[in-house]
């Protein structure tokens, strides 16, 4: 898997929609992966699935992420 920028953009969009107590939001990245953010009360969970439906693991550290303003211009939205 390349850089997690595509997932980061999808996660940020989903996180803004998950402000109420119980929500489940799903977005599809430009390359066909599905990102689901589910919030129940104070707990938030995230799941990423490939095009074929296989569950993917993604770990991003605080030091490895860049603010959205610093993303390269060629990142598809």
PyMOL Python script that loads the backbone (N, CA, C, O; Angstrom):
from pymol import cmd

cmd.read_pdbstr("""\
ATOM      1  N   UNK A   1       0.857  -1.172   0.000  1.00  0.00           N
ATOM      2  CA  UNK A   1       0.000   0.000   0.000  1.00  0.00           C
ATOM      3  C   UNK A   1       0.900   1.232   0.000  1.00  0.00           C
ATOM      4  O   UNK A   1       1.916   1.284   0.693  1.00  0.00           O
ATOM      5  N   UNK A   2       0.504   2.203  -0.784  1.00  0.00           N
ATOM      6  CA  UNK A   2       1.265   3.444  -0.863  1.00  0.00           C
ATOM      7  C   UNK A   2       1.035   4.254   0.405  1.00  0.00           C
ATOM      8  O   UNK A   2       0.680   3.693   1.442  1.00  0.00           O
ATOM      9  N   UNK A   3       1.228   5.526   0.336  1.00  0.00           N
ATOM     10  CA  UNK A   3       1.057   6.386   1.505  1.00  0.00           C
ATOM     11  C   UNK A   3      -0.400   6.410   1.956  1.00  0.00           C
ATOM     12  O   UNK A   3      -1.296   6.199   1.139  1.00  0.00           O
ATOM     13  N   UNK A   4      -0.651   6.659   3.229  1.00  0.00           N
ATOM     14  CA  UNK A   4      -2.020   6.660   3.743  1.00  0.00           C
ATOM     15  C   UNK A   4      -2.771   7.961   3.504  1.00  0.00           C
ATOM     16  O   UNK A   4      -3.786   8.206   4.156  1.00  0.00           O
ATOM     17  N   UNK A   5      -2.301   8.804   2.584  1.00  0.00           N
ATOM     18  CA  UNK A   5      -2.955  10.095   2.362  1.00  0.00           C
ATOM     19  C   UNK A   5      -4.400   9.945   1.919  1.00  0.00           C
ATOM     20  O   UNK A   5      -5.262  10.703   2.365  1.00  0.00           O
ATOM     21  N   UNK A   6      -4.682   8.980   1.046  1.00  0.00           N
ATOM     22  CA  UNK A   6      -6.052   8.793   0.573  1.00  0.00           C
ATOM     23  C   UNK A   6      -6.954   8.409   1.732  1.00  0.00           C
ATOM     24  O   UNK A   6      -8.086   8.884   1.836  1.00  0.00           O
ATOM     25  N   UNK A   7      -6.445   7.546   2.603  1.00  0.00           N
ATOM     26  CA  UNK A   7      -7.226   7.148   3.761  1.00  0.00           C
ATOM     27  C   UNK A   7      -7.384   8.311   4.734  1.00  0.00           C
ATOM     28  O   UNK A   7      -8.444   8.479   5.337  1.00  0.00           O
ATOM     29  N   UNK A   8      -6.341   9.107   4.889  1.00  0.00           N
ATOM     30  CA  UNK A   8      -6.392  10.243   5.803  1.00  0.00           C
ATOM     31  C   UNK A   8      -7.475  11.224   5.388  1.00  0.00           C
ATOM     32  O   UNK A   8      -8.211  11.728   6.236  1.00  0.00           O
ATOM     33  N   UNK A   9      -7.580  11.501   4.099  1.00  0.00           N
ATOM     34  CA  UNK A   9      -8.606  12.428   3.619  1.00  0.00           C
ATOM     35  C   UNK A   9      -9.992  11.864   3.885  1.00  0.00           C
ATOM     36  O   UNK A   9     -10.879  12.579   4.352  1.00  0.00           O
ATOM     37  N   UNK A  10     -10.183  10.565   3.583  1.00  0.00           N
ATOM     38  CA  UNK A  10     -11.487   9.940   3.821  1.00  0.00           C
ATOM     39  C   UNK A  10     -11.818   9.926   5.304  1.00  0.00           C
ATOM     40  O   UNK A  10     -12.962  10.175   5.685  1.00  0.00           O
ATOM     41  N   UNK A  11     -10.836   9.641   6.143  1.00  0.00           N
ATOM     42  CA  UNK A  11     -11.052   9.603   7.592  1.00  0.00           C
ATOM     43  C   UNK A  11     -11.421  10.981   8.117  1.00  0.00           C
ATOM     44  O   UNK A  11     -12.313  11.104   8.957  1.00  0.00           O
ATOM     45  N   UNK A  12     -10.751  12.018   7.634  1.00  0.00           N
ATOM     46  CA  UNK A  12     -11.066  13.376   8.087  1.00  0.00           C
ATOM     47  C   UNK A  12     -12.483  13.774   7.702  1.00  0.00           C
ATOM     48  O   UNK A  12     -13.184  14.414   8.486  1.00  0.00           O
ATOM     49  N   UNK A  13     -12.906  13.400   6.500  1.00  0.00           N
ATOM     50  CA  UNK A  13     -14.269  13.710   6.072  1.00  0.00           C
ATOM     51  C   UNK A  13     -15.295  12.961   6.921  1.00  0.00           C
ATOM     52  O   UNK A  13     -16.330  13.516   7.291  1.00  0.00           O
ATOM     53  N   UNK A  14     -15.004  11.716   7.222  1.00  0.00           N
ATOM     54  CA  UNK A  14     -15.923  10.934   8.042  1.00  0.00           C
ATOM     55  C   UNK A  14     -15.956  11.438   9.484  1.00  0.00           C
ATOM     56  O   UNK A  14     -17.015  11.457  10.111  1.00  0.00           O
ATOM     57  N   UNK A  15     -14.817  11.839  10.001  1.00  0.00           N
ATOM     58  CA  UNK A  15     -14.754  12.293  11.386  1.00  0.00           C
ATOM     59  C   UNK A  15     -15.590  13.545  11.610  1.00  0.00           C
ATOM     60  O   UNK A  15     -16.168  13.722  12.682  1.00  0.00           O
ATOM     61  N   UNK A  16     -15.657  14.404  10.619  1.00  0.00           N
ATOM     62  CA  UNK A  16     -16.469  15.604  10.771  1.00  0.00           C
ATOM     63  C   UNK A  16     -17.955  15.271  10.813  1.00  0.00           C
ATOM     64  O   UNK A  16     -18.740  16.008  11.411  1.00  0.00           O
ATOM     65  N   UNK A  17     -18.347  14.165  10.182  1.00  0.00           N
ATOM     66  CA  UNK A  17     -19.754  13.770  10.160  1.00  0.00           C
ATOM     67  C   UNK A  17     -20.159  12.982  11.397  1.00  0.00           C
ATOM     68  O   UNK A  17     -21.351  12.794  11.642  1.00  0.00           O
ATOM     69  N   UNK A  18     -19.199  12.523  12.171  1.00  0.00           N
ATOM     70  CA  UNK A  18     -19.498  11.647  13.302  1.00  0.00           C
ATOM     71  C   UNK A  18     -19.511  12.408  14.625  1.00  0.00           C
ATOM     72  O   UNK A  18     -18.803  12.035  15.559  1.00  0.00           O
ATOM     73  N   UNK A  19     -20.292  13.445  14.710  1.00  0.00           N
ATOM     74  CA  UNK A  19     -20.314  14.265  15.915  1.00  0.00           C
ATOM     75  C   UNK A  19     -21.442  13.883  16.874  1.00  0.00           C
ATOM     76  O   UNK A  19     -21.373  14.232  18.052  1.00  0.00           O
ATOM     77  N   UNK A  20     -22.460  13.192  16.419  1.00  0.00           N
ATOM     78  CA  UNK A  20     -23.560  12.832  17.312  1.00  0.00           C
ATOM     79  C   UNK A  20     -23.209  11.589  18.117  1.00  0.00           C
ATOM     80  O   UNK A  20     -22.125  11.031  17.948  1.00  0.00           O
ATOM     81  N   UNK A  21     -24.111  11.149  18.990  1.00  0.00           N
ATOM     82  CA  UNK A  21     -23.841  10.013  19.881  1.00  0.00           C
ATOM     83  C   UNK A  21     -23.593   8.712  19.127  1.00  0.00           C
ATOM     84  O   UNK A  21     -22.588   8.048  19.379  1.00  0.00           O
ATOM     85  N   UNK A  22     -24.469   8.331  18.221  1.00  0.00           N
ATOM     86  CA  UNK A  22     -24.346   7.062  17.507  1.00  0.00           C
ATOM     87  C   UNK A  22     -24.467   7.300  16.007  1.00  0.00           C
ATOM     88  O   UNK A  22     -25.547   7.601  15.498  1.00  0.00           O
ATOM     89  N   UNK A  23     -23.358   7.163  15.316  1.00  0.00           N
ATOM     90  CA  UNK A  23     -23.374   7.348  13.876  1.00  0.00           C
ATOM     91  C   UNK A  23     -22.510   6.287  13.213  1.00  0.00           C
ATOM     92  O   UNK A  23     -21.628   5.704  13.843  1.00  0.00           O
ATOM     93  N   UNK A  24     -22.772   6.047  11.948  1.00  0.00           N
ATOM     94  CA  UNK A  24     -21.947   5.146  11.130  1.00  0.00           C
ATOM     95  C   UNK A  24     -21.869   5.777   9.751  1.00  0.00           C
ATOM     96  O   UNK A  24     -22.880   5.908   9.062  1.00  0.00           O
ATOM     97  N   UNK A  25     -20.684   6.160   9.356  1.00  0.00           N
ATOM     98  CA  UNK A  25     -20.467   6.810   8.073  1.00  0.00           C
ATOM     99  C   UNK A  25     -19.484   5.978   7.258  1.00  0.00           C
ATOM    100  O   UNK A  25     -18.514   5.448   7.799  1.00  0.00           O
ATOM    101  N   UNK A  26     -19.734   5.865   5.963  1.00  0.00           N
ATOM    102  CA  UNK A  26     -18.862   5.109   5.071  1.00  0.00           C
ATOM    103  C   UNK A  26     -18.492   5.974   3.871  1.00  0.00           C
ATOM    104  O   UNK A  26     -19.335   6.675   3.311  1.00  0.00           O
ATOM    105  N   UNK A  27     -17.233   5.913   3.491  1.00  0.00           N
ATOM    106  CA  UNK A  27     -16.755   6.626   2.308  1.00  0.00           C
ATOM    107  C   UNK A  27     -15.925   5.664   1.471  1.00  0.00           C
ATOM    108  O   UNK A  27     -15.342   4.715   1.996  1.00  0.00           O
ATOM    109  N   UNK A  28     -15.874   5.913   0.173  1.00  0.00           N
ATOM    110  CA  UNK A  28     -15.057   5.111  -0.735  1.00  0.00           C
ATOM    111  C   UNK A  28     -13.948   5.988  -1.281  1.00  0.00           C
ATOM    112  O   UNK A  28     -14.203   7.084  -1.781  1.00  0.00           O
ATOM    113  N   UNK A  29     -12.710   5.503  -1.186  1.00  0.00           N
ATOM    114  CA  UNK A  29     -11.579   6.265  -1.704  1.00  0.00           C
ATOM    115  C   UNK A  29     -11.560   6.163  -3.219  1.00  0.00           C
ATOM    116  O   UNK A  29     -12.276   5.347  -3.799  1.00  0.00           O
ATOM    117  N   UNK A  30     -10.738   6.994  -3.865  1.00  0.00           N
ATOM    118  CA  UNK A  30     -10.692   7.017  -5.320  1.00  0.00           C
ATOM    119  C   UNK A  30     -10.210   5.694  -5.906  1.00  0.00           C
ATOM    120  O   UNK A  30     -10.518   5.385  -7.057  1.00  0.00           O
ATOM    121  N   UNK A  31      -9.464   4.912  -5.138  1.00  0.00           N
ATOM    122  CA  UNK A  31      -8.989   3.632  -5.664  1.00  0.00           C
ATOM    123  C   UNK A  31      -9.873   2.467  -5.220  1.00  0.00           C
ATOM    124  O   UNK A  31      -9.474   1.311  -5.361  1.00  0.00           O
ATOM    125  N   UNK A  32     -11.061   2.743  -4.688  1.00  0.00           N
ATOM    126  CA  UNK A  32     -12.051   1.704  -4.422  1.00  0.00           C
ATOM    127  C   UNK A  32     -12.071   1.115  -3.037  1.00  0.00           C
ATOM    128  O   UNK A  32     -12.861   0.204  -2.790  1.00  0.00           O
ATOM    129  N   UNK A  33     -11.251   1.576  -2.119  1.00  0.00           N
ATOM    130  CA  UNK A  33     -11.272   1.068  -0.747  1.00  0.00           C
ATOM    131  C   UNK A  33     -12.431   1.708   0.020  1.00  0.00           C
ATOM    132  O   UNK A  33     -12.780   2.862  -0.228  1.00  0.00           O
ATOM    133  N   UNK A  34     -13.015   0.972   0.935  1.00  0.00           N
ATOM    134  CA  UNK A  34     -14.114   1.499   1.747  1.00  0.00           C
ATOM    135  C   UNK A  34     -13.597   1.780   3.157  1.00  0.00           C
ATOM    136  O   UNK A  34     -12.966   0.927   3.781  1.00  0.00           O
ATOM    137  N   UNK A  35     -13.874   2.984   3.645  1.00  0.00           N
ATOM    138  CA  UNK A  35     -13.486   3.397   4.993  1.00  0.00           C
ATOM    139  C   UNK A  35     -14.765   3.658   5.766  1.00  0.00           C
ATOM    140  O   UNK A  35     -15.601   4.456   5.344  1.00  0.00           O
ATOM    141  N   UNK A  36     -14.919   2.979   6.909  1.00  0.00           N
ATOM    142  CA  UNK A  36     -16.111   3.138   7.740  1.00  0.00           C
ATOM    143  C   UNK A  36     -15.698   3.655   9.104  1.00  0.00           C
ATOM    144  O   UNK A  36     -14.779   3.125   9.729  1.00  0.00           O
ATOM    145  N   UNK A  37     -16.378   4.689   9.560  1.00  0.00           N
ATOM    146  CA  UNK A  37     -16.154   5.251  10.889  1.00  0.00           C
ATOM    147  C   UNK A  37     -17.449   5.105  11.661  1.00  0.00           C
ATOM    148  O   UNK A  37     -18.496   5.586  11.227  1.00  0.00           O
ATOM    149  N   UNK A  38     -17.380   4.445  12.801  1.00  0.00           N
ATOM    150  CA  UNK A  38     -18.576   4.219  13.606  1.00  0.00           C
ATOM    151  C   UNK A  38     -18.345   4.777  15.002  1.00  0.00           C
ATOM    152  O   UNK A  38     -17.320   4.517  15.632  1.00  0.00           O
ATOM    153  N   UNK A  39     -19.314   5.547  15.471  1.00  0.00           N
ATOM    154  CA  UNK A  39     -19.216   6.142  16.797  1.00  0.00           C
ATOM    155  C   UNK A  39     -20.405   5.691  17.623  1.00  0.00           C
ATOM    156  O   UNK A  39     -21.558   5.845  17.218  1.00  0.00           O
ATOM    157  N   UNK A  40     -20.106   5.131  18.790  1.00  0.00           N
ATOM    158  CA  UNK A  40     -21.142   4.720  19.735  1.00  0.00           C
ATOM    159  C   UNK A  40     -20.802   5.356  21.073  1.00  0.00           C
ATOM    160  O   UNK A  40     -19.854   4.955  21.747  1.00  0.00           O
ATOM    161  N   UNK A  41     -21.581   6.342  21.440  1.00  0.00           N
ATOM    162  CA  UNK A  41     -21.310   7.045  22.698  1.00  0.00           C
ATOM    163  C   UNK A  41     -19.971   7.750  22.633  1.00  0.00           C
ATOM    164  O   UNK A  41     -19.760   8.623  21.791  1.00  0.00           O
ATOM    165  N   UNK A  42     -19.057   7.367  23.533  1.00  0.00           N
ATOM    166  CA  UNK A  42     -17.736   7.987  23.584  1.00  0.00           C
ATOM    167  C   UNK A  42     -16.690   7.190  22.820  1.00  0.00           C
ATOM    168  O   UNK A  42     -15.535   7.612  22.752  1.00  0.00           O
ATOM    169  N   UNK A  43     -17.057   6.049  22.243  1.00  0.00           N
ATOM    170  CA  UNK A  43     -16.093   5.207  21.542  1.00  0.00           C
ATOM    171  C   UNK A  43     -16.221   5.380  20.034  1.00  0.00           C
ATOM    172  O   UNK A  43     -17.324   5.459  19.495  1.00  0.00           O
ATOM    173  N   UNK A  44     -15.078   5.436  19.367  1.00  0.00           N
ATOM    174  CA  UNK A  44     -15.052   5.576  17.915  1.00  0.00           C
ATOM    175  C   UNK A  44     -14.223   4.439  17.341  1.00  0.00           C
ATOM    176  O   UNK A  44     -13.123   4.159  17.818  1.00  0.00           O
ATOM    177  N   UNK A  45     -14.754   3.787  16.315  1.00  0.00           N
ATOM    178  CA  UNK A  45     -14.032   2.707  15.661  1.00  0.00           C
ATOM    179  C   UNK A  45     -13.912   2.982  14.177  1.00  0.00           C
ATOM    180  O   UNK A  45     -14.751   3.663  13.588  1.00  0.00           O
ATOM    181  N   UNK A  46     -12.849   2.440  13.571  1.00  0.00           N
ATOM    182  CA  UNK A  46     -12.627   2.642  12.147  1.00  0.00           C
ATOM    183  C   UNK A  46     -12.307   1.302  11.510  1.00  0.00           C
ATOM    184  O   UNK A  46     -11.600   0.479  12.093  1.00  0.00           O
ATOM    185  N   UNK A  47     -12.830   1.087  10.309  1.00  0.00           N
ATOM    186  CA  UNK A  47     -12.577  -0.147   9.583  1.00  0.00           C
ATOM    187  C   UNK A  47     -12.269   0.215   8.135  1.00  0.00           C
ATOM    188  O   UNK A  47     -12.943   1.057   7.541  1.00  0.00           O
ATOM    189  N   UNK A  48     -11.249  -0.425   7.572  1.00  0.00           N
ATOM    190  CA  UNK A  48     -10.867  -0.184   6.181  1.00  0.00           C
ATOM    191  C   UNK A  48     -10.916  -1.518   5.457  1.00  0.00           C
ATOM    192  O   UNK A  48     -10.325  -2.501   5.906  1.00  0.00           O
ATOM    193  N   UNK A  49     -11.632  -1.549   4.319  1.00  0.00           N
ATOM    194  CA  UNK A  49     -11.736  -2.768   3.523  1.00  0.00           C
ATOM    195  C   UNK A  49     -11.243  -2.505   2.105  1.00  0.00           C
ATOM    196  O   UNK A  49     -11.439  -1.422   1.554  1.00  0.00           O
ATOM    197  N   UNK A  50     -10.594  -3.524   1.522  1.00  0.00           N
ATOM    198  CA  UNK A  50     -10.116  -3.416   0.144  1.00  0.00           C
ATOM    199  C   UNK A  50     -11.284  -3.550  -0.820  1.00  0.00           C
ATOM    200  O   UNK A  50     -12.420  -3.776  -0.404  1.00  0.00           O
ATOM    201  N   UNK A  51     -11.000  -3.411  -2.108  1.00  0.00           N
ATOM    202  CA  UNK A  51     -12.039  -3.539  -3.129  1.00  0.00           C
ATOM    203  C   UNK A  51     -12.718  -4.902  -3.058  1.00  0.00           C
ATOM    204  O   UNK A  51     -13.916  -5.016  -3.317  1.00  0.00           O
ATOM    205  N   UNK A  52     -11.954  -5.935  -2.708  1.00  0.00           N
ATOM    206  CA  UNK A  52     -12.499  -7.289  -2.657  1.00  0.00           C
ATOM    207  C   UNK A  52     -13.207  -7.589  -1.339  1.00  0.00           C
ATOM    208  O   UNK A  52     -13.749  -8.682  -1.175  1.00  0.00           O
ATOM    209  N   UNK A  53     -13.215  -6.658  -0.407  1.00  0.00           N
ATOM    210  CA  UNK A  53     -13.899  -6.836   0.865  1.00  0.00           C
ATOM    211  C   UNK A  53     -12.995  -7.312   1.989  1.00  0.00           C
ATOM    212  O   UNK A  53     -13.463  -7.529   3.106  1.00  0.00           O
ATOM    213  N   UNK A  54     -11.695  -7.480   1.710  1.00  0.00           N
ATOM    214  CA  UNK A  54     -10.746  -7.920   2.730  1.00  0.00           C
ATOM    215  C   UNK A  54     -10.458  -6.779   3.705  1.00  0.00           C
ATOM    216  O   UNK A  54     -10.195  -5.652   3.286  1.00  0.00           O
ATOM    217  N   UNK A  55     -10.507  -7.074   5.003  1.00  0.00           N
ATOM    218  CA  UNK A  55     -10.255  -6.061   6.019  1.00  0.00           C
ATOM    219  C   UNK A  55      -8.763  -5.723   6.047  1.00  0.00           C
ATOM    220  O   UNK A  55      -7.925  -6.623   6.104  1.00  0.00           O
ATOM    221  N   UNK A  56      -8.432  -4.440   6.008  1.00  0.00           N
ATOM    222  CA  UNK A  56      -7.046  -3.985   6.005  1.00  0.00           C
ATOM    223  C   UNK A  56      -6.705  -3.341   7.340  1.00  0.00           C
ATOM    224  O   UNK A  56      -7.561  -2.743   7.991  1.00  0.00           O
ATOM    225  N   UNK A  57      -5.458  -3.469   7.736  1.00  0.00           N
ATOM    226  CA  UNK A  57      -4.973  -2.812   8.947  1.00  0.00           C
ATOM    227  C   UNK A  57      -4.144  -1.607   8.526  1.00  0.00           C
ATOM    228  O   UNK A  57      -3.326  -1.695   7.610  1.00  0.00           O
ATOM    229  N   UNK A  58      -4.357  -0.497   9.192  1.00  0.00           N
ATOM    230  CA  UNK A  58      -3.629   0.724   8.889  1.00  0.00           C
ATOM    231  C   UNK A  58      -3.212   1.357  10.207  1.00  0.00           C
ATOM    232  O   UNK A  58      -4.047   1.643  11.065  1.00  0.00           O
ATOM    233  N   UNK A  59      -1.928   1.569  10.354  1.00  0.00           N
ATOM    234  CA  UNK A  59      -1.458   2.243  11.551  1.00  0.00           C
ATOM    235  C   UNK A  59      -0.646   3.460  11.130  1.00  0.00           C
ATOM    236  O   UNK A  59       0.256   3.367  10.298  1.00  0.00           O
ATOM    237  N   UNK A  60      -0.979   4.590  11.715  1.00  0.00           N
ATOM    238  CA  UNK A  60      -0.306   5.842  11.399  1.00  0.00           C
ATOM    239  C   UNK A  60       0.073   6.493  12.717  1.00  0.00           C
ATOM    240  O   UNK A  60      -0.772   6.682  13.591  1.00  0.00           O
ATOM    241  N   UNK A  61       1.337   6.832  12.855  1.00  0.00           N
ATOM    242  CA  UNK A  61       1.772   7.479  14.089  1.00  0.00           C
ATOM    243  C   UNK A  61       1.600   8.987  13.969  1.00  0.00           C
ATOM    244  O   UNK A  61       1.469   9.525  12.870  1.00  0.00           O
ATOM    245  N   UNK A  62       1.603   9.658  15.111  1.00  0.00           N
ATOM    246  CA  UNK A  62       1.481  11.117  15.117  1.00  0.00           C
ATOM    247  C   UNK A  62       2.624  11.757  14.325  1.00  0.00           C
ATOM    248  O   UNK A  62       2.422  12.752  13.629  1.00  0.00           O
ATOM    249  N   UNK A  63       3.807  11.190  14.434  1.00  0.00           N
ATOM    250  CA  UNK A  63       4.967  11.774  13.780  1.00  0.00           C
ATOM    251  C   UNK A  63       4.956  11.533  12.275  1.00  0.00           C
ATOM    252  O   UNK A  63       5.600  12.268  11.526  1.00  0.00           O
ATOM    253  N   UNK A  64       4.228  10.505  11.823  1.00  0.00           N
ATOM    254  CA  UNK A  64       4.215  10.182  10.405  1.00  0.00           C
ATOM    255  C   UNK A  64       3.156  10.921   9.616  1.00  0.00           C
ATOM    256  O   UNK A  64       3.173  10.883   8.386  1.00  0.00           O
ATOM    257  N   UNK A  65       2.239  11.589  10.284  1.00  0.00           N
ATOM    258  CA  UNK A  65       1.163  12.285   9.585  1.00  0.00           C
ATOM    259  C   UNK A  65       1.519  13.752   9.390  1.00  0.00           C
ATOM    260  O   UNK A  65       2.222  14.357  10.199  1.00  0.00           O
ATOM    261  N   UNK A  66       1.017  14.299   8.301  1.00  0.00           N
ATOM    262  CA  UNK A  66       1.217  15.721   8.035  1.00  0.00           C
ATOM    263  C   UNK A  66      -0.144  16.403   8.013  1.00  0.00           C
ATOM    264  O   UNK A  66      -1.142  15.771   7.667  1.00  0.00           O
ATOM    265  N   UNK A  67      -0.201  17.666   8.373  1.00  0.00           N
ATOM    266  CA  UNK A  67      -1.476  18.384   8.256  1.00  0.00           C
ATOM    267  C   UNK A  67      -1.969  18.394   6.816  1.00  0.00           C
ATOM    268  O   UNK A  67      -1.171  18.297   5.883  1.00  0.00           O
ATOM    269  N   UNK A  68      -3.273  18.510   6.634  1.00  0.00           N
ATOM    270  CA  UNK A  68      -3.874  18.480   5.306  1.00  0.00           C
ATOM    271  C   UNK A  68      -3.303  19.572   4.416  1.00  0.00           C
ATOM    272  O   UNK A  68      -3.202  19.385   3.204  1.00  0.00           O
ATOM    273  N   UNK A  69      -2.932  20.699   4.988  1.00  0.00           N
ATOM    274  CA  UNK A  69      -2.405  21.806   4.180  1.00  0.00           C
ATOM    275  C   UNK A  69      -1.056  21.458   3.555  1.00  0.00           C
ATOM    276  O   UNK A  69      -0.630  22.121   2.609  1.00  0.00           O
ATOM    277  N   UNK A  70      -0.375  20.426   4.068  1.00  0.00           N
ATOM    278  CA  UNK A  70       0.934  20.065   3.546  1.00  0.00           C
ATOM    279  C   UNK A  70       0.883  18.870   2.593  1.00  0.00           C
ATOM    280  O   UNK A  70       1.933  18.372   2.186  1.00  0.00           O
ATOM    281  N   UNK A  71      -0.303  18.404   2.232  1.00  0.00           N
ATOM    282  CA  UNK A  71      -0.397  17.282   1.302  1.00  0.00           C
ATOM    283  C   UNK A  71       0.039  17.714  -0.087  1.00  0.00           C
ATOM    284  O   UNK A  71      -0.162  18.868  -0.465  1.00  0.00           O
ATOM    285  N   UNK A  72       0.634  16.807  -0.853  1.00  0.00           N
ATOM    286  CA  UNK A  72       1.023  17.153  -2.223  1.00  0.00           C
ATOM    287  C   UNK A  72      -0.190  17.524  -3.062  1.00  0.00           C
ATOM    288  O   UNK A  72      -1.297  17.055  -2.798  1.00  0.00           O
ATOM    289  N   UNK A  73       0.010  18.351  -4.054  1.00  0.00           N
ATOM    290  CA  UNK A  73      -1.097  18.833  -4.880  1.00  0.00           C
ATOM    291  C   UNK A  73      -1.701  17.737  -5.746  1.00  0.00           C
ATOM    292  O   UNK A  73      -2.837  17.877  -6.199  1.00  0.00           O
ATOM    293  N   UNK A  74      -0.971  16.644  -5.990  1.00  0.00           N
ATOM    294  CA  UNK A  74      -1.469  15.598  -6.875  1.00  0.00           C
ATOM    295  C   UNK A  74      -2.289  14.524  -6.156  1.00  0.00           C
ATOM    296  O   UNK A  74      -2.634  13.516  -6.772  1.00  0.00           O
ATOM    297  N   UNK A  75      -2.609  14.708  -4.880  1.00  0.00           N
ATOM    298  CA  UNK A  75      -3.422  13.746  -4.155  1.00  0.00           C
ATOM    299  C   UNK A  75      -4.870  13.897  -4.595  1.00  0.00           C
ATOM    300  O   UNK A  75      -5.454  14.968  -4.428  1.00  0.00           O
ATOM    301  N   UNK A  76      -5.472  12.825  -5.164  1.00  0.00           N
ATOM    302  CA  UNK A  76      -6.863  12.936  -5.625  1.00  0.00           C
ATOM    303  C   UNK A  76      -7.828  12.998  -4.458  1.00  0.00           C
ATOM    304  O   UNK A  76      -7.645  12.306  -3.456  1.00  0.00           O
ATOM    305  N   UNK A  77      -8.846  13.816  -4.583  1.00  0.00           N
ATOM    306  CA  UNK A  77      -9.846  13.945  -3.526  1.00  0.00           C
ATOM    307  C   UNK A  77     -11.068  13.135  -3.850  1.00  0.00           C
ATOM    308  O   UNK A  77     -12.022  13.120  -3.072  1.00  0.00           O
TER     309      UNK A  77
END
""", "prot")
cmd.dss("prot")
cmd.show_as("cartoon", "prot")
cmd.util.cbc("prot")
cmd.orient("prot")
